[in-house]
Amino acid sequence: MLEVANLTKEYPTPQGSLAILSDISLTLARGDAVSIMGPSGSGKSTLLYIVGALEPPSAGRVTLDNQNPFELKERELAAFRNRKIGFVFQDHCLLPQCSVLENVLTPTLVAEDDGNDAQARARALLEQVGLGERIAHRPAELSGGEKQRVALARALVMKPLLLLCDEPTGHLDHKSAEVVASLLFELHRQQETILIVVTHSSELAARFPTRYELHEQQLVKR
Ligand code: ADP
């Protein structure tokens, strides 16, 4: 379960405090999927970073799996993120010097008690995103859509409870975006993650059962 209660975010500026998010509350359970749209600068990424425990809120509470990540010490927080949260960004953020398989395995390297099945999970995910034959390739040898499919496999290799995507299809052509979106939904259903996707694409947003828009610092249902 993800619970966001009365979340507020302000940034200090020389002209005073700049309010970005005001009193946002949201509860999502395993298997839920929501999209968030909104104009540029409306705070979508900020909200995603707070929910993903990358950025603390100014006020309010975030709990994931009954844990408030912002109460954890730095090392525990890093482990919490590694275990519970997968991220896909607009830019794939793959390591150029590593193979496709090594990229997907990256999150498993820092996990302390990961067991021995990380390789099998990574290979299975790469099969599922249609890249089973490309595991030894470097990212530079892949198309934009293929790189995003690797990023999706990497985000899911730890079987996270929460999958956060910030403009996952923003840099892709229409056909590649469609493939990535379909895989995203398929893997979300299979792993029963909580899925939150920030997007500018009304086509992608329309595929979600629940759609929100950030409007005047508030999360509004559409
Ligand atoms: P979106 O993802 O909807 O485009 P963002 O969450 O990136 O919006 O940004 C929301 C607002 O917060 C923008 O006006 C941005 O300039 C501001 N902002 C983001 N990060 C900071 C920061 N570290 N300090 C001050 N303002 C920031």
Boltz pocket constraint, residues with backbone or C-beta under 6 A from the ligand:
constraints:
  - pocket:
      binder: B
      contacts: [[A, 11], [A, 12], [A, 18], [A, 20], [A, 38], [A, 39], [A, 40], [A, 41], [A, 42], [A, 43], [A, 44], [A, 45], [A, 46], [A, 47]]
      max_distance: 6.0
